[in-house]
């Protein structure tokens, strides 16, 4: 064994118990990654009006906001699209397009909100909008400005702490893989850490684009 590989331990040289830990860790993290991609799809797809796929415009609307839709309409086109029948969504869209008349809210919108939305938007979850009164609903018919800076800060620190641990675990396992040249292996290890930083800071960039 050369001097460069003297401290290198391939998977086959590791104890069986260590290999089992690594294998199960990768299986569980891989499953979690698949669910994470589904979560991104379900929470962002449709914001641009096309619920069948997720686009760069969906991501931009989620963080920057929409130039044409209100917060209520953006939500009903995106993550909340499946919570209301198409006919009831159309009623809300038409109400918003007509100027969101407060008087019309009582007869046309309130029954839908109470039947479909209040069960979850009752104030029990501080991370979802409150829809128990007309005044609260009217706040959502303002222009969609996307995620607020405080929200981005909260989500950023959660992602940076949590995903860094995931990358640390996976990259530690990957160090036992045999790959030449060594610099390529180092690049592959470093790249995910740089990618998450780029991803997080791009959220803030959308606020100025």
PyMOL commands that place a pseudoatom at each C-alpha (Angstrom):
pseudoatom trace, name=CA, resn=UNK, resi=1, chain=A, elem=C, hetatm=0, pos=[0.000, 0.000, 0.000]
pseudoatom trace, name=CA, resn=UNK, resi=2, chain=A, elem=C, hetatm=0, pos=[1.381, 3.407, -0.985]
pseudoatom trace, name=CA, resn=UNK, resi=3, chain=A, elem=C, hetatm=0, pos=[1.983, 6.220, 1.474]
pseudoatom trace, name=CA, resn=UNK, resi=4, chain=A, elem=C, hetatm=0, pos=[-1.004, 8.131, 0.060]
pseudoatom trace, name=CA, resn=UNK, resi=5, chain=A, elem=C, hetatm=0, pos=[-3.362, 5.241, 0.818]
pseudoatom trace, name=CA, resn=UNK, resi=6, chain=A, elem=C, hetatm=0, pos=[-1.865, 4.139, 4.157]
pseudoatom trace, name=CA, resn=UNK, resi=7, chain=A, elem=C, hetatm=0, pos=[-4.639, 5.887, 6.143]
pseudoatom trace, name=CA, resn=UNK, resi=8, chain=A, elem=C, hetatm=0, pos=[-7.358, 4.866, 3.693]
pseudoatom trace, name=CA, resn=UNK, resi=9, chain=A, elem=C, hetatm=0, pos=[-9.849, 2.199, 4.733]
pseudoatom trace, name=CA, resn=UNK, resi=10, chain=A, elem=C, hetatm=0, pos=[-12.086, 0.822, 2.001]
pseudoatom trace, name=CA, resn=UNK, resi=11, chain=A, elem=C, hetatm=0, pos=[-15.568, -0.443, 2.907]
pseudoatom trace, name=CA, resn=UNK, resi=12, chain=A, elem=C, hetatm=0, pos=[-14.343, -4.020, 2.638]
pseudoatom trace, name=CA, resn=UNK, resi=13, chain=A, elem=C, hetatm=0, pos=[-11.741, -3.301, 5.332]
pseudoatom trace, name=CA, resn=UNK, resi=14, chain=A, elem=C, hetatm=0, pos=[-14.319, -2.015, 7.815]
pseudoatom trace, name=CA, resn=UNK, resi=15, chain=A, elem=C, hetatm=0, pos=[-15.971, -4.242, 10.437]
pseudoatom trace, name=CA, resn=UNK, resi=16, chain=A, elem=C, hetatm=0, pos=[-19.276, -5.777, 9.383]
pseudoatom trace, name=CA, resn=UNK, resi=17, chain=A, elem=C, hetatm=0, pos=[-21.124, -3.813, 12.067]
pseudoatom trace, name=CA, resn=UNK, resi=18, chain=A, elem=C, hetatm=0, pos=[-19.748, -0.512, 10.728]
pseudoatom trace, name=CA, resn=UNK, resi=19, chain=A, elem=C, hetatm=0, pos=[-20.721, -1.440, 7.177]
pseudoatom trace, name=CA, resn=UNK, resi=20, chain=A, elem=C, hetatm=0, pos=[-24.244, -2.256, 8.325]
pseudoatom trace, name=CA, resn=UNK, resi=21, chain=A, elem=C, hetatm=0, pos=[-24.520, 1.109, 10.098]
pseudoatom trace, name=CA, resn=UNK, resi=22, chain=A, elem=C, hetatm=0, pos=[-23.376, 2.916, 6.956]
pseudoatom trace, name=CA, resn=UNK, resi=23, chain=A, elem=C, hetatm=0, pos=[-25.692, 0.914, 4.699]
pseudoatom trace, name=CA, resn=UNK, resi=24, chain=A, elem=C, hetatm=0, pos=[-28.798, 1.449, 6.813]
pseudoatom trace, name=CA, resn=UNK, resi=25, chain=A, elem=C, hetatm=0, pos=[-27.952, 5.138, 7.241]
pseudoatom trace, name=CA, resn=UNK, resi=26, chain=A, elem=C, hetatm=0, pos=[-27.750, 5.617, 3.477]
pseudoatom trace, name=CA, resn=UNK, resi=27, chain=A, elem=C, hetatm=0, pos=[-31.003, 3.699, 2.919]
pseudoatom trace, name=CA, resn=UNK, resi=28, chain=A, elem=C, hetatm=0, pos=[-32.928, 5.791, 5.435]
pseudoatom trace, name=CA, resn=UNK, resi=29, chain=A, elem=C, hetatm=0, pos=[-31.398, 9.089, 4.268]
pseudoatom trace, name=CA, resn=UNK, resi=30, chain=A, elem=C, hetatm=0, pos=[-32.113, 8.129, 0.656]
pseudoatom trace, name=CA, resn=UNK, resi=31, chain=A, elem=C, hetatm=0, pos=[-35.755, 7.476, 1.515]
pseudoatom trace, name=CA, resn=UNK, resi=32, chain=A, elem=C, hetatm=0, pos=[-35.901, 10.785, 3.346]
pseudoatom trace, name=CA, resn=UNK, resi=33, chain=A, elem=C, hetatm=0, pos=[-34.462, 12.523, 0.280]
pseudoatom trace, name=CA, resn=UNK, resi=34, chain=A, elem=C, hetatm=0, pos=[-37.223, 11.082, -1.912]
pseudoatom trace, name=CA, resn=UNK, resi=35, chain=A, elem=C, hetatm=0, pos=[-39.882, 12.359, 0.490]
pseudoatom trace, name=CA, resn=UNK, resi=36, chain=A, elem=C, hetatm=0, pos=[-38.150, 15.748, 0.596]
pseudoatom trace, name=CA, resn=UNK, resi=37, chain=A, elem=C, hetatm=0, pos=[-38.430, 16.008, -3.202]
pseudoatom trace, name=CA, resn=UNK, resi=38, chain=A, elem=C, hetatm=0, pos=[-42.126, 15.109, -2.987]
pseudoatom trace, name=CA, resn=UNK, resi=39, chain=A, elem=C, hetatm=0, pos=[-42.605, 17.787, -0.327]
pseudoatom trace, name=CA, resn=UNK, resi=40, chain=A, elem=C, hetatm=0, pos=[-40.995, 20.410, -2.567]
pseudoatom trace, name=CA, resn=UNK, resi=41, chain=A, elem=C, hetatm=0, pos=[-43.298, 19.352, -5.408]
pseudoatom trace, name=CA, resn=UNK, resi=42, chain=A, elem=C, hetatm=0, pos=[-46.511, 19.379, -3.369]
pseudoatom trace, name=CA, resn=UNK, resi=43, chain=A, elem=C, hetatm=0, pos=[-45.713, 22.722, -1.702]
pseudoatom trace, name=CA, resn=UNK, resi=44, chain=A, elem=C, hetatm=0, pos=[-44.536, 24.590, -4.822]
pseudoatom trace, name=CA, resn=UNK, resi=45, chain=A, elem=C, hetatm=0, pos=[-45.995, 23.006, -7.963]
pseudoatom trace, name=CA, resn=UNK, resi=46, chain=A, elem=C, hetatm=0, pos=[-48.870, 24.939, -9.509]
pseudoatom trace, name=CA, resn=UNK, resi=47, chain=A, elem=C, hetatm=0, pos=[-47.989, 28.420, -8.278]
pseudoatom trace, name=CA, resn=UNK, resi=48, chain=A, elem=C, hetatm=0, pos=[-47.471, 29.405, -11.918]
pseudoatom trace, name=CA, resn=UNK, resi=49, chain=A, elem=C, hetatm=0, pos=[-50.895, 28.020, -12.867]
pseudoatom trace, name=CA, resn=UNK, resi=50, chain=A, elem=C, hetatm=0, pos=[-49.698, 24.602, -14.052]
pseudoatom trace, name=CA, resn=UNK, resi=51, chain=A, elem=C, hetatm=0, pos=[-50.134, 22.046, -11.261]
pseudoatom trace, name=CA, resn=UNK, resi=52, chain=A, elem=C, hetatm=0, pos=[-48.724, 19.143, -13.296]
pseudoatom trace, name=CA, resn=UNK, resi=53, chain=A, elem=C, hetatm=0, pos=[-45.065, 20.058, -12.879]
pseudoatom trace, name=CA, resn=UNK, resi=54, chain=A, elem=C, hetatm=0, pos=[-42.726, 22.255, -10.904]
pseudoatom trace, name=CA, resn=UNK, resi=55, chain=A, elem=C, hetatm=0, pos=[-40.835, 25.031, -12.653]
pseudoatom trace, name=CA, resn=UNK, resi=56, chain=A, elem=C, hetatm=0, pos=[-38.297, 27.714, -11.867]
pseudoatom trace, name=CA, resn=UNK, resi=57, chain=A, elem=C, hetatm=0, pos=[-41.193, 30.179, -11.915]
pseudoatom trace, name=CA, resn=UNK, resi=58, chain=A, elem=C, hetatm=0, pos=[-42.922, 28.187, -9.147]
pseudoatom trace, name=CA, resn=UNK, resi=59, chain=A, elem=C, hetatm=0, pos=[-39.816, 28.535, -6.967]
pseudoatom trace, name=CA, resn=UNK, resi=60, chain=A, elem=C, hetatm=0, pos=[-39.515, 32.238, -7.749]
pseudoatom trace, name=CA, resn=UNK, resi=61, chain=A, elem=C, hetatm=0, pos=[-43.158, 32.879, -6.825]
pseudoatom trace, name=CA, resn=UNK, resi=62, chain=A, elem=C, hetatm=0, pos=[-42.766, 30.924, -3.578]
pseudoatom trace, name=CA, resn=UNK, resi=63, chain=A, elem=C, hetatm=0, pos=[-39.946, 33.183, -2.374]
pseudoatom trace, name=CA, resn=UNK, resi=64, chain=A, elem=C, hetatm=0, pos=[-40.317, 36.434, -4.327]
pseudoatom trace, name=CA, resn=UNK, resi=65, chain=A, elem=C, hetatm=0, pos=[-44.084, 36.509, -4.685]
pseudoatom trace, name=CA, resn=UNK, resi=66, chain=A, elem=C, hetatm=0, pos=[-46.382, 36.860, -7.688]
pseudoatom trace, name=CA, resn=UNK, resi=67, chain=A, elem=C, hetatm=0, pos=[-46.769, 40.000, -9.784]
pseudoatom trace, name=CA, resn=UNK, resi=68, chain=A, elem=C, hetatm=0, pos=[-50.333, 39.041, -10.743]
pseudoatom trace, name=CA, resn=UNK, resi=69, chain=A, elem=C, hetatm=0, pos=[-51.875, 36.974, -7.919]
pseudoatom trace, name=CA, resn=UNK, resi=70, chain=A, elem=C, hetatm=0, pos=[-52.769, 37.621, -4.306]
pseudoatom trace, name=CA, resn=UNK, resi=71, chain=A, elem=C, hetatm=0, pos=[-51.525, 35.417, -1.473]
pseudoatom trace, name=CA, resn=UNK, resi=72, chain=A, elem=C, hetatm=0, pos=[-54.889, 33.659, -1.359]
pseudoatom trace, name=CA, resn=UNK, resi=73, chain=A, elem=C, hetatm=0, pos=[-54.926, 32.900, -5.088]
pseudoatom trace, name=CA, resn=UNK, resi=74, chain=A, elem=C, hetatm=0, pos=[-51.285, 31.765, -5.083]
pseudoatom trace, name=CA, resn=UNK, resi=75, chain=A, elem=C, hetatm=0, pos=[-52.011, 29.338, -2.254]
pseudoatom trace, name=CA, resn=UNK, resi=76, chain=A, elem=C, hetatm=0, pos=[-55.094, 27.944, -4.003]
pseudoatom trace, name=CA, resn=UNK, resi=77, chain=A, elem=C, hetatm=0, pos=[-53.137, 27.473, -7.216]
pseudoatom trace, name=CA, resn=UNK, resi=78, chain=A, elem=C, hetatm=0, pos=[-50.278, 25.815, -5.370]
pseudoatom trace, name=CA, resn=UNK, resi=79, chain=A, elem=C, hetatm=0, pos=[-50.146, 23.816, -2.129]
pseudoatom trace, name=CA, resn=UNK, resi=80, chain=A, elem=C, hetatm=0, pos=[-53.838, 24.276, -1.272]
pseudoatom trace, name=CA, resn=UNK, resi=81, chain=A, elem=C, hetatm=0, pos=[-55.147, 23.409, -4.755]
pseudoatom trace, name=CA, resn=UNK, resi=82, chain=A, elem=C, hetatm=0, pos=[-56.314, 19.973, -3.702]
pseudoatom trace, name=CA, resn=UNK, resi=83, chain=A, elem=C, hetatm=0, pos=[-58.178, 21.196, -0.630]
pseudoatom trace, name=CA, resn=UNK, resi=84, chain=A, elem=C, hetatm=0, pos=[-61.092, 22.726, -2.529]
pseudoatom trace, name=CA, resn=UNK, resi=85, chain=A, elem=C, hetatm=0, pos=[-63.177, 21.456, -5.461]
pseudoatom trace, name=CA, resn=UNK, resi=86, chain=A, elem=C, hetatm=0, pos=[-62.485, 23.241, -8.730]
pseudoatom trace, name=CA, resn=UNK, resi=87, chain=A, elem=C, hetatm=0, pos=[-65.893, 24.947, -8.684]
pseudoatom trace, name=CA, resn=UNK, resi=88, chain=A, elem=C, hetatm=0, pos=[-65.318, 26.467, -5.237]
pseudoatom trace, name=CA, resn=UNK, resi=89, chain=A, elem=C, hetatm=0, pos=[-61.821, 27.612, -6.179]
pseudoatom trace, name=CA, resn=UNK, resi=90, chain=A, elem=C, hetatm=0, pos=[-63.323, 29.305, -9.244]
pseudoatom trace, name=CA, resn=UNK, resi=91, chain=A, elem=C, hetatm=0, pos=[-65.767, 31.190, -7.001]
pseudoatom trace, name=CA, resn=UNK, resi=92, chain=A, elem=C, hetatm=0, pos=[-62.905, 32.519, -4.876]
pseudoatom trace, name=CA, resn=UNK, resi=93, chain=A, elem=C, hetatm=0, pos=[-60.803, 33.416, -7.935]
pseudoatom trace, name=CA, resn=UNK, resi=94, chain=A, elem=C, hetatm=0, pos=[-63.716, 35.343, -9.449]
pseudoatom trace, name=CA, resn=UNK, resi=95, chain=A, elem=C, hetatm=0, pos=[-64.345, 37.169, -6.158]
pseudoatom trace, name=CA, resn=UNK, resi=96, chain=A, elem=C, hetatm=0, pos=[-60.701, 38.245, -5.987]
pseudoatom trace, name=CA, resn=UNK, resi=97, chain=A, elem=C, hetatm=0, pos=[-60.669, 39.299, -9.670]
pseudoatom trace, name=CA, resn=UNK, resi=98, chain=A, elem=C, hetatm=0, pos=[-63.730, 41.458, -9.039]
pseudoatom trace, name=CA, resn=UNK, resi=99, chain=A, elem=C, hetatm=0, pos=[-61.945, 43.335, -6.269]
pseudoatom trace, name=CA, resn=UNK, resi=100, chain=A, elem=C, hetatm=0, pos=[-62.645, 41.123, -3.226]
pseudoatom trace, name=CA, resn=UNK, resi=101, chain=A, elem=C, hetatm=0, pos=[-65.786, 43.009, -2.196]
pseudoatom trace, name=CA, resn=UNK, resi=102, chain=A, elem=C, hetatm=0, pos=[-66.203, 42.632, 1.606]
pseudoatom trace, name=CA, resn=UNK, resi=103, chain=A, elem=C, hetatm=0, pos=[-70.006, 42.472, 1.273]
pseudoatom trace, name=CA, resn=UNK, resi=104, chain=A, elem=C, hetatm=0, pos=[-69.813, 39.626, -1.222]
pseudoatom trace, name=CA, resn=UNK, resi=105, chain=A, elem=C, hetatm=0, pos=[-67.526, 37.759, 1.165]
pseudoatom trace, name=CA, resn=UNK, resi=106, chain=A, elem=C, hetatm=0, pos=[-70.384, 37.006, 3.550]
pseudoatom trace, name=CA, resn=UNK, resi=107, chain=A, elem=C, hetatm=0, pos=[-72.586, 35.360, 0.925]
pseudoatom trace, name=CA, resn=UNK, resi=108, chain=A, elem=C, hetatm=0, pos=[-70.086, 33.809, -1.493]
pseudoatom trace, name=CA, resn=UNK, resi=109, chain=A, elem=C, hetatm=0, pos=[-66.797, 33.161, 0.293]
pseudoatom trace, name=CA, resn=UNK, resi=110, chain=A, elem=C, hetatm=0, pos=[-67.505, 32.698, 3.996]
pseudoatom trace, name=CA, resn=UNK, resi=111, chain=A, elem=C, hetatm=0, pos=[-69.487, 29.445, 3.531]
pseudoatom trace, name=CA, resn=UNK, resi=112, chain=A, elem=C, hetatm=0, pos=[-66.587, 27.934, 1.560]
pseudoatom trace, name=CA, resn=UNK, resi=113, chain=A, elem=C, hetatm=0, pos=[-63.983, 29.059, 4.097]
pseudoatom trace, name=CA, resn=UNK, resi=114, chain=A, elem=C, hetatm=0, pos=[-65.966, 27.683, 7.016]
pseudoatom trace, name=CA, resn=UNK, resi=115, chain=A, elem=C, hetatm=0, pos=[-66.629, 24.361, 5.300]
pseudoatom trace, name=CA, resn=UNK, resi=116, chain=A, elem=C, hetatm=0, pos=[-63.195, 23.750, 3.817]
pseudoatom trace, name=CA, resn=UNK, resi=117, chain=A, elem=C, hetatm=0, pos=[-60.547, 25.841, 5.548]
pseudoatom trace, name=CA, resn=UNK, resi=118, chain=A, elem=C, hetatm=0, pos=[-61.268, 26.773, 9.163]
pseudoatom trace, name=CA, resn=UNK, resi=119, chain=A, elem=C, hetatm=0, pos=[-60.634, 23.262, 10.468]
pseudoatom trace, name=CA, resn=UNK, resi=120, chain=A, elem=C, hetatm=0, pos=[-56.900, 23.794, 9.867]
pseudoatom trace, name=CA, resn=UNK, resi=121, chain=A, elem=C, hetatm=0, pos=[-56.710, 27.610, 9.736]
pseudoatom trace, name=CA, resn=UNK, resi=122, chain=A, elem=C, hetatm=0, pos=[-58.221, 28.109, 13.180]
pseudoatom trace, name=CA, resn=UNK, resi=123, chain=A, elem=C, hetatm=0, pos=[-55.163, 29.531, 14.910]
pseudoatom trace, name=CA, resn=UNK, resi=124, chain=A, elem=C, hetatm=0, pos=[-53.941, 26.243, 16.379]
pseudoatom trace, name=CA, resn=UNK, resi=125, chain=A, elem=C, hetatm=0, pos=[-50.938, 26.242, 14.012]
pseudoatom trace, name=CA, resn=UNK, resi=126, chain=A, elem=C, hetatm=0, pos=[-48.985, 29.524, 14.128]
pseudoatom trace, name=CA, resn=UNK, resi=127, chain=A, elem=C, hetatm=0, pos=[-47.312, 28.744, 10.807]
pseudoatom trace, name=CA, resn=UNK, resi=128, chain=A, elem=C, hetatm=0, pos=[-50.494, 28.851, 8.697]
pseudoatom trace, name=CA, resn=UNK, resi=129, chain=A, elem=C, hetatm=0, pos=[-52.698, 31.910, 8.055]
pseudoatom trace, name=CA, resn=UNK, resi=130, chain=A, elem=C, hetatm=0, pos=[-55.689, 32.476, 10.299]
pseudoatom trace, name=CA, resn=UNK, resi=131, chain=A, elem=C, hetatm=0, pos=[-59.015, 32.350, 8.413]
pseudoatom trace, name=CA, resn=UNK, resi=132, chain=A, elem=C, hetatm=0, pos=[-61.580, 32.596, 11.190]
pseudoatom trace, name=CA, resn=UNK, resi=133, chain=A, elem=C, hetatm=0, pos=[-62.763, 36.105, 10.321]
pseudoatom trace, name=CA, resn=UNK, resi=134, chain=A, elem=C, hetatm=0, pos=[-63.359, 38.331, 7.317]
pseudoatom trace, name=CA, resn=UNK, resi=135, chain=A, elem=C, hetatm=0, pos=[-60.568, 40.675, 8.373]
pseudoatom trace, name=CA, resn=UNK, resi=136, chain=A, elem=C, hetatm=0, pos=[-58.051, 37.830, 8.414]
pseudoatom trace, name=CA, resn=UNK, resi=137, chain=A, elem=C, hetatm=0, pos=[-59.141, 36.634, 4.968]
pseudoatom trace, name=CA, resn=UNK, resi=138, chain=A, elem=C, hetatm=0, pos=[-58.978, 40.165, 3.556]
pseudoatom trace, name=CA, resn=UNK, resi=139, chain=A, elem=C, hetatm=0, pos=[-55.286, 40.311, 4.547]
pseudoatom trace, name=CA, resn=UNK, resi=140, chain=A, elem=C, hetatm=0, pos=[-54.662, 37.478, 2.090]
pseudoatom trace, name=CA, resn=UNK, resi=141, chain=A, elem=C, hetatm=0, pos=[-56.165, 39.257, -0.904]
pseudoatom trace, name=CA, resn=UNK, resi=142, chain=A, elem=C, hetatm=0, pos=[-53.294, 41.735, -0.883]
pseudoatom trace, name=CA, resn=UNK, resi=143, chain=A, elem=C, hetatm=0, pos=[-50.496, 41.329, -3.406]
pseudoatom trace, name=CA, resn=UNK, resi=144, chain=A, elem=C, hetatm=0, pos=[-48.473, 38.153, -2.915]
pseudoatom trace, name=CA, resn=UNK, resi=145, chain=A, elem=C, hetatm=0, pos=[-45.003, 39.198, -1.766]
pseudoatom trace, name=CA, resn=UNK, resi=146, chain=A, elem=C, hetatm=0, pos=[-43.744, 35.660, -1.158]
pseudoatom trace, name=CA, resn=UNK, resi=147, chain=A, elem=C, hetatm=0, pos=[-41.929, 34.533, 1.955]
pseudoatom trace, name=CA, resn=UNK, resi=148, chain=A, elem=C, hetatm=0, pos=[-41.023, 37.279, 4.413]
pseudoatom trace, name=CA, resn=UNK, resi=149, chain=A, elem=C, hetatm=0, pos=[-37.423, 37.862, 5.491]
pseudoatom trace, name=CA, resn=UNK, resi=150, chain=A, elem=C, hetatm=0, pos=[-38.147, 36.618, 9.068]
pseudoatom trace, name=CA, resn=UNK, resi=151, chain=A, elem=C, hetatm=0, pos=[-39.626, 33.444, 7.561]
pseudoatom trace, name=CA, resn=UNK, resi=152, chain=A, elem=C, hetatm=0, pos=[-36.592, 32.958, 5.334]
pseudoatom trace, name=CA, resn=UNK, resi=153, chain=A, elem=C, hetatm=0, pos=[-34.277, 33.442, 8.317]
pseudoatom trace, name=CA, resn=UNK, resi=154, chain=A, elem=C, hetatm=0, pos=[-36.207, 30.845, 10.331]
pseudoatom trace, name=CA, resn=UNK, resi=155, chain=A, elem=C, hetatm=0, pos=[-36.197, 28.301, 7.500]
pseudoatom trace, name=CA, resn=UNK, resi=156, chain=A, elem=C, hetatm=0, pos=[-32.560, 29.061, 6.639]
pseudoatom trace, name=CA, resn=UNK, resi=157, chain=A, elem=C, hetatm=0, pos=[-31.143, 28.203, 10.026]
pseudoatom trace, name=CA, resn=UNK, resi=158, chain=A, elem=C, hetatm=0, pos=[-33.198, 24.999, 10.185]
pseudoatom trace, name=CA, resn=UNK, resi=159, chain=A, elem=C, hetatm=0, pos=[-31.942, 23.899, 6.770]
pseudoatom trace, name=CA, resn=UNK, resi=160, chain=A, elem=C, hetatm=0, pos=[-28.335, 24.895, 7.375]
pseudoatom trace, name=CA, resn=UNK, resi=161, chain=A, elem=C, hetatm=0, pos=[-28.090, 23.056, 10.690]
pseudoatom trace, name=CA, resn=UNK, resi=162, chain=A, elem=C, hetatm=0, pos=[-30.077, 19.979, 9.666]
pseudoatom trace, name=CA, resn=UNK, resi=163, chain=A, elem=C, hetatm=0, pos=[-28.726, 19.437, 6.166]
pseudoatom trace, name=CA, resn=UNK, resi=164, chain=A, elem=C, hetatm=0, pos=[-25.141, 20.084, 7.241]
pseudoatom trace, name=CA, resn=UNK, resi=165, chain=A, elem=C, hetatm=0, pos=[-25.371, 17.096, 9.592]
pseudoatom trace, name=CA, resn=UNK, resi=166, chain=A, elem=C, hetatm=0, pos=[-26.770, 14.974, 6.757]
pseudoatom trace, name=CA, resn=UNK, resi=167, chain=A, elem=C, hetatm=0, pos=[-23.959, 16.006, 4.416]
pseudoatom trace, name=CA, resn=UNK, resi=168, chain=A, elem=C, hetatm=0, pos=[-21.390, 15.368, 7.147]
pseudoatom trace, name=CA, resn=UNK, resi=169, chain=A, elem=C, hetatm=0, pos=[-22.670, 11.831, 7.682]
pseudoatom trace, name=CA, resn=UNK, resi=170, chain=A, elem=C, hetatm=0, pos=[-22.870, 10.988, 3.972]
pseudoatom trace, name=CA, resn=UNK, resi=171, chain=A, elem=C, hetatm=0, pos=[-19.512, 12.538, 3.121]
pseudoatom trace, name=CA, resn=UNK, resi=172, chain=A, elem=C, hetatm=0, pos=[-17.898, 10.686, 6.042]
pseudoatom trace, name=CA, resn=UNK, resi=173, chain=A, elem=C, hetatm=0, pos=[-19.193, 7.445, 4.574]
pseudoatom trace, name=CA, resn=UNK, resi=174, chain=A, elem=C, hetatm=0, pos=[-18.044, 8.447, 1.090]
pseudoatom trace, name=CA, resn=UNK, resi=175, chain=A, elem=C, hetatm=0, pos=[-14.470, 8.968, 2.330]
pseudoatom trace, name=CA, resn=UNK, resi=176, chain=A, elem=C, hetatm=0, pos=[-14.212, 5.171, 2.463]
pseudoatom trace, name=CA, resn=UNK, resi=177, chain=A, elem=C, hetatm=0, pos=[-14.947, 4.855, -1.254]
pseudoatom trace, name=CA, resn=UNK, resi=178, chain=A, elem=C, hetatm=0, pos=[-11.999, 4.246, -3.587]
pseudoatom trace, name=CA, resn=UNK, resi=179, chain=A, elem=C, hetatm=0, pos=[-11.739, 6.931, -6.252]
pseudoatom trace, name=CA, resn=UNK, resi=180, chain=A, elem=C, hetatm=0, pos=[-8.977, 8.357, -8.382]
pseudoatom trace, name=CA, resn=UNK, resi=181, chain=A, elem=C, hetatm=0, pos=[-7.865, 11.052, -8.783]
pseudoatom trace, name=CA, resn=UNK, resi=182, chain=A, elem=C, hetatm=0, pos=[-8.068, 12.136, -5.149]
pseudoatom trace, name=CA, resn=UNK, resi=183, chain=A, elem=C, hetatm=0, pos=[-8.913, 15.741, -6.053]
pseudoatom trace, name=CA, resn=UNK, resi=184, chain=A, elem=C, hetatm=0, pos=[-12.118, 14.593, -7.768]
pseudoatom trace, name=CA, resn=UNK, resi=185, chain=A, elem=C, hetatm=0, pos=[-13.174, 12.768, -4.612]
pseudoatom trace, name=CA, resn=UNK, resi=186, chain=A, elem=C, hetatm=0, pos=[-12.525, 15.937, -2.587]
pseudoatom trace, name=CA, resn=UNK, resi=187, chain=A, elem=C, hetatm=0, pos=[-14.573, 18.028, -5.033]
pseudoatom trace, name=CA, resn=UNK, resi=188, chain=A, elem=C, hetatm=0, pos=[-17.516, 15.624, -4.752]
pseudoatom trace, name=CA, resn=UNK, resi=189, chain=A, elem=C, hetatm=0, pos=[-17.328, 15.825, -0.954]
pseudoatom trace, name=CA, resn=UNK, resi=190, chain=A, elem=C, hetatm=0, pos=[-17.180, 19.630, -0.871]
pseudoatom trace, name=CA, resn=UNK, resi=191, chain=A, elem=C, hetatm=0, pos=[-19.785, 20.294, -3.593]
pseudoatom trace, name=CA, resn=UNK, resi=192, chain=A, elem=C, hetatm=0, pos=[-22.953, 19.529, -1.561]
pseudoatom trace, name=CA, resn=UNK, resi=193, chain=A, elem=C, hetatm=0, pos=[-21.877, 21.945, 1.195]
pseudoatom trace, name=CA, resn=UNK, resi=194, chain=A, elem=C, hetatm=0, pos=[-21.330, 24.713, -1.355]
pseudoatom trace, name=CA, resn=UNK, resi=195, chain=A, elem=C, hetatm=0, pos=[-24.631, 23.846, -3.045]
pseudoatom trace, name=CA, resn=UNK, resi=196, chain=A, elem=C, hetatm=0, pos=[-26.722, 24.256, 0.105]
pseudoatom trace, name=CA, resn=UNK, resi=197, chain=A, elem=C, hetatm=0, pos=[-25.127, 27.655, 0.752]
pseudoatom trace, name=CA, resn=UNK, resi=198, chain=A, elem=C, hetatm=0, pos=[-25.902, 28.699, -2.830]
pseudoatom trace, name=CA, resn=UNK, resi=199, chain=A, elem=C, hetatm=0, pos=[-29.468, 27.420, -2.495]
pseudoatom trace, name=CA, resn=UNK, resi=200, chain=A, elem=C, hetatm=0, pos=[-30.160, 29.258, 0.769]
pseudoatom trace, name=CA, resn=UNK, resi=201, chain=A, elem=C, hetatm=0, pos=[-28.704, 32.574, -0.399]
pseudoatom trace, name=CA, resn=UNK, resi=202, chain=A, elem=C, hetatm=0, pos=[-30.644, 32.318, -3.681]
pseudoatom trace, name=CA, resn=UNK, resi=203, chain=A, elem=C, hetatm=0, pos=[-33.864, 32.566, -1.644]
pseudoatom trace, name=CA, resn=UNK, resi=204, chain=A, elem=C, hetatm=0, pos=[-32.854, 36.032, -0.534]
pseudoatom trace, name=CA, resn=UNK, resi=205, chain=A, elem=C, hetatm=0, pos=[-31.729, 36.935, -4.051]
pseudoatom trace, name=CA, resn=UNK, resi=206, chain=A, elem=C, hetatm=0, pos=[-35.293, 36.415, -5.333]
pseudoatom trace, name=CA, resn=UNK, resi=207, chain=A, elem=C, hetatm=0, pos=[-36.448, 39.261, -3.077]
pseudoatom trace, name=CA, resn=UNK, resi=208, chain=A, elem=C, hetatm=0, pos=[-34.417, 41.719, -5.193]
pseudoatom trace, name=CA, resn=UNK, resi=209, chain=A, elem=C, hetatm=0, pos=[-35.084, 40.222, -8.632]
for i in range(1, 209): cmd.bond("trace and resi %d" % i, "trace and resi %d" % (i + 1))
show_as sticks, trace
zoom trace
